[in-house]
Amino acid sequence: MLFAFRAVVLTVYFLLGCMLGLLLCIVRPFHRNNTRDCAKIFSFGRWLLNIDMKAINDSPVGDGQAIYVTNHQDILDVFIYPGMLPGNITILGKSSLRFIPVFGLLFWLAGNIFINRGNKTKAWETMAAVACTVKKRGCAVYIFPEGTRSRGKGLLPFKSGAFALAIEAGLPIVPLVYSSTHKNIDLHRSHSGKVLARYLPPISTEGLGEDDVKRLAEITRERMQEAINALDAELAVK
């Protein structure tokens, strides 16, 4: 019963958040902080879920430029993750998001970037074009390197896009990890659970080229998996 009630409340809140965010973006379209400020609206959803979230540290680059990569778990991410976003950031999203009523328009007006991930043969060319946009704007980028929600399966293999972009743009990778929500969150309980979040040290892309994309992805995934395991272990003893 509690789960069903929360599902209804969150759906209503998501729609309300989209409308409030859209109003903000209409007033100041493509502003450098639109994504962060709209994210704050959605982050209040975790209070409706009674989820405690602890941010262990702040971004090591502040509002500076970097390519942020984070683990993508489930639909709750939209309410749990936003509180960690720095300013001056844009989200890289699949092109199909533009067709979601209201949200697609909000995503665009906030200054986020759509990409077509269907053509793998042109992946490097696509990221080269995105890199030009990122350099021109002077912004950071936020990407889910798994490309889809893991839904309790753990950290999935990484796609190459985020790492190709980081190398082409000459920006560091900044991993951002969250504890496993499928292990620590239960929406059937009054107090749904806890989430820990941590920024990892930047990974330099200086001197790297196209041939280094796969190894960069592997190194990043290894560090993120180790950090997620540590966060889960920390929650397990509390």
Backbone hydrogen bonds, N-H to C=O, Kabsch-Sander energy under -0.5 kcal/mol:
donor,donor_aa,acceptor,acceptor_aa,energy
5,F,1,M,-2.3
6,R,2,L,-2.4
7,A,3,F,-2.2
8,V,4,A,-1.9
9,V,5,F,-2.5
10,L,6,R,-2.9
11,T,7,A,-1.8
12,V,8,V,-2.2
13,Y,9,V,-2.6
14,F,10,L,-2.8
15,L,11,T,-2.0
16,L,12,V,-2.4
17,G,13,Y,-3.1
18,C,14,F,-2.3
19,M,15,L,-1.9
20,L,16,L,-2.6
21,G,17,G,-2.7
22,L,18,C,-2.3
23,L,19,M,-2.1
24,L,20,L,-2.0
25,C,21,G,-2.4
26,I,22,L,-2.1
27,V,23,L,-1.7
28,R,24,L,-1.9
30,F,109,L,-3.3
31,H,28,R,-1.4
34,N,31,H,-1.7
35,T,110,A,-0.6
37,D,33,N,-2.5
38,C,34,N,-2.9
39,A,35,T,-2.2
40,K,36,R,-1.6
41,I,37,D,-1.0
42,F,38,C,-1.5
43,S,39,A,-2.0
44,F,40,K,-0.8
44,F,41,I,-0.8
45,G,42,F,-2.0
46,R,43,S,-1.5
46,R,79,F,-0.6
47,W,44,F,-1.3
48,L,44,F,-0.9
49,L,45,G,-1.2
50,N,47,W,-0.6
51,I,46,R,-2.3
52,D,193,G,-2.4
54,K,195,V,-2.7
55,A,53,M,-0.5
56,I,54,K,-0.8
56,I,197,A,-2.8
62,G,59,S,-1.1
64,G,61,V,-2.4
67,I,172,P,-2.7
68,Y,66,A,-0.7
68,Y,141,V,-3.6
69,V,174,V,-1.6
70,T,143,I,-1.4
71,N,176,L,-0.7
73,Q,71,N,-0.6
77,D,74,D,-1.9
78,V,75,I,-1.1
79,F,76,L,-1.8
80,I,76,L,-2.2
81,Y,77,D,-2.4
84,M,81,Y,-2.2
85,L,82,P,-1.8
89,I,32,R,-0.7
90,T,140,A,-2.0
92,L,142,Y,-2.3
93,G,91,I,-0.7
93,G,113,I,-2.8
95,S,115,I,-2.0
97,L,94,K,-2.0
98,R,95,S,-1.5
99,F,96,S,-1.6
100,I,97,L,-1.7
103,F,101,P,-3.3
104,G,100,I,-2.9
106,L,102,V,-2.6
107,F,103,F,-3.1
108,W,104,G,-1.8
109,L,105,L,-2.8
110,A,106,L,-2.0
111,G,108,W,-1.7
112,N,107,F,-1.7
113,I,91,I,-2.3
115,I,93,G,-2.2
117,R,115,I,-0.8
120,K,118,G,-1.1
122,K,119,N,-1.0
123,A,120,K,-1.4
126,T,122,K,-2.6
127,M,123,A,-2.3
128,A,124,W,-2.1
129,A,125,E,-1.8
130,V,126,T,-2.1
131,A,127,M,-2.6
132,C,128,A,-1.6
133,T,129,A,-1.6
134,V,130,V,-2.6
135,K,131,A,-2.6
136,K,132,C,-2.1
137,R,133,T,-2.3
138,G,134,V,-2.3
139,C,134,V,-1.1
140,A,88,N,-2.6
141,V,66,A,-2.4
142,Y,90,T,-2.4
143,I,68,Y,-2.7
147,G,144,F,-1.4
150,S,72,H,-2.1
151,R,73,Q,-2.8
153,K,150,S,-1.1
159,K,145,P,-3.4
163,F,160,S,-0.6
164,A,160,S,-2.4
165,L,161,G,-2.4
166,A,162,A,-2.0
167,I,163,F,-2.1
168,E,164,A,-2.5
169,A,165,L,-2.8
170,G,166,A,-0.9
171,L,166,A,-2.3
173,I,203,I,-2.6
174,V,67,I,-2.6
176,L,69,V,-2.9
177,V,198,R,-2.7
179,S,196,L,-2.3
181,T,179,S,-0.5
183,K,180,S,-0.7
184,N,180,S,-1.3
185,I,181,T,-2.3
186,D,192,S,-2.7
189,R,186,D,-1.7
192,S,49,L,-0.7
192,S,50,N,-0.9
192,S,190,S,-0.8
193,G,50,N,-0.9
194,K,184,N,-0.8
195,V,52,D,-2.5
197,A,54,K,-2.3
198,R,177,V,-2.5
200,L,175,P,-2.8
203,I,173,I,-3.0
204,S,202,P,-0.6
208,L,205,T,-2.1
212,D,209,G,-2.0
213,V,210,E,-1.3
216,L,212,D,-2.4
217,A,213,V,-2.3
218,E,214,K,-2.1
219,I,215,R,-2.7
220,T,216,L,-2.3
221,R,217,A,-2.5
222,E,218,E,-2.4
223,R,219,I,-2.1
224,M,220,T,-2.3
225,Q,221,R,-2.8
226,E,222,E,-2.0
227,A,223,R,-2.0
228,I,224,M,-2.7
229,N,225,Q,-2.4
230,A,226,E,-1.7
231,L,227,A,-2.2
232,D,228,I,-2.6
233,A,229,N,-2.2
234,E,230,A,-2.1
235,L,231,L,-2.0
236,A,232,D,-1.8
237,V,233,A,-1.0
238,K,235,L,-1.1
